[in-house]
Amino acid sequence: MIKLFSYCIFILFVSCGTLKSTQSKSKNDNAQLAEVDVGDFGGEKSANQSPVLSPPVETIRIGENGGNVYAQNEMQIAPNEDQVKRARIGLSFGPSLYRSLNYVSVLKSFEKNKIIPKAVTGTEFGAVVAAMYAMGMTPEVIEWNFYKYFKEKRNYRLYSNDWLEELDTLLLEKFKDKKIQETNKKFYITLYNPHSKKTYFFDKGNIRELLNLNFRLSSSVKNISKSSYTTAMESEVFNAKLMKKVGTDFVIGVDGLSTKFDFEDSNEFLIGIYGKVSGQIAKEKKSFDYFITLPLSSMSLDTTENVSQFMLNSEHFSETQIPLIKKNLLQKFSPSPDVLEN
C-alpha cells in the first residue's frame, strides 16, 4: 500500500497539461439556458465586512462566450481518428459531503472499461473530485488526497468558518494558482447568486477560489450583494442541459445522496438543506442520458469510517452499470458503434 501511495505522489507531480478553452461562434449557443443567465458583477463590499470573495467579471463566460469543448481544432484534443469517433462523454457528480469519495470508485471503473469522459463537473465535494480529475490526477491520487484530508481534519461543525478554512488548507490548497483553462479535460464550476437567484457556470478563473465559493451557503452570507456567489446546490445540482450545450454528446450523472441519508452528529439545519437537494436531484436526473445512484444509504454524510469498504462496494456497483451504459451509447449512436472503439 505504501508503494502505491508513493507511486501516486509521483504521478501527482508529473501530471496535468494545458488545454485551452475554445469559443463557439454559433448563434444557437447563445440561446437561453435553463436557469442560467448573466447578471451584474462587481467587487463591492458588504456593509461592515471585508470584501466579498467573488470572481472578477473576466472569469465569467456564458453561452456564446465560452464552454464549447470541441471546435474546429478538435484534432489538437484527439489526434487520431479513433479518438475523434469516440463519444464525447460528459460526467457530472452531485453533492454528498464525505460520501463523495465514492465517486473515485466510479472513475476507476470507467477507466478500466475505457469509458473516458471528455468533460467533467460537479457540485460541493463532487466539484473537488471533478476538478482533480480534470487537472490530470489519477483516481488513485484523488483517493490518496481525500484520505490525507480525512486523517488530518478536525471535528469542526460542517460549513462553519473553521471547517471551511480547514478544507481550504488541507484539500483545496492542491489547486493553488491553478486555472480552469489549464485543465487536461473540459471542466467548469456552477455557482448560485442569491441576489439574482440564478445559476452561473464558470469555465475560466482560479479553481481554488471558485471551489471555496462552491462550499459557501447563502445563509452564511450576512449581506447578499450582486457579486455574491454560493453553492450551486441551492438552485441546481447537476445542470445536465448546460453540459449538453457545451459540447458533449452523452451525459452521465452520478449521485451519492439519493433520498436516504443521515448525519452522525445530529444536524437538523443540514438535513433540511440536503432534503431539498435530494428533491431537486429527483427532478434533474431525468435530463441525463444515463444516471447512476450509488448504494450509500448506510454511510452517514459526515462519517469517514469504513470508507474503504464503501468505496469497494461502489466500484462493484459501478461495474454492473458498465454494460448498461455501453448499451445506451450504442443505441444513441447507432448505426455507428465505432463511437466506443478505443
Secondary structure as GFF3:
##gff-version 3
##sequence-region A 1 342
A	DSSP	alpha_helix	2	14	.	.	.	ID=ss1
A	DSSP	three_ten_helix	27	30	.	.	.	ID=ss2
A	DSSP	three_ten_helix	57	59	.	.	.	ID=ss3
A	DSSP	three_ten_helix	63	65	.	.	.	ID=ss4
A	DSSP	three_ten_helix	74	76	.	.	.	ID=ss5
A	DSSP	alpha_helix	81	85	.	.	.	ID=ss6
A	DSSP	beta_strand	89	93	.	.	.	ID=ss7
A	DSSP	three_ten_helix	97	102	.	.	.	ID=ss8
A	DSSP	alpha_helix	103	112	.	.	.	ID=ss9
A	DSSP	beta_strand	119	122	.	.	.	ID=ss10
A	DSSP	alpha_helix	125	134	.	.	.	ID=ss11
A	DSSP	alpha_helix	139	152	.	.	.	ID=ss12
A	DSSP	alpha_helix	161	170	.	.	.	ID=ss13
A	DSSP	three_ten_helix	172	175	.	.	.	ID=ss14
A	DSSP	three_ten_helix	180	182	.	.	.	ID=ss15
A	DSSP	beta_strand	186	187	.	.	.	ID=ss16
A	DSSP	beta_strand	189	193	.	.	.	ID=ss17
A	DSSP	beta_strand	198	202	.	.	.	ID=ss18
A	DSSP	alpha_helix	207	213	.	.	.	ID=ss19
A	DSSP	three_ten_helix	218	220	.	.	.	ID=ss20
A	DSSP	beta_strand	230	231	.	.	.	ID=ss21
A	DSSP	three_ten_helix	232	234	.	.	.	ID=ss22
A	DSSP	alpha_helix	240	245	.	.	.	ID=ss23
A	DSSP	beta_strand	250	255	.	.	.	ID=ss24
A	DSSP	alpha_helix	268	284	.	.	.	ID=ss25
A	DSSP	three_ten_helix	285	287	.	.	.	ID=ss26
A	DSSP	beta_strand	290	293	.	.	.	ID=ss27
A	DSSP	alpha_helix	307	333	.	.	.	ID=ss28
A	DSSP	three_ten_helix	337	340	.	.	.	ID=ss29
###
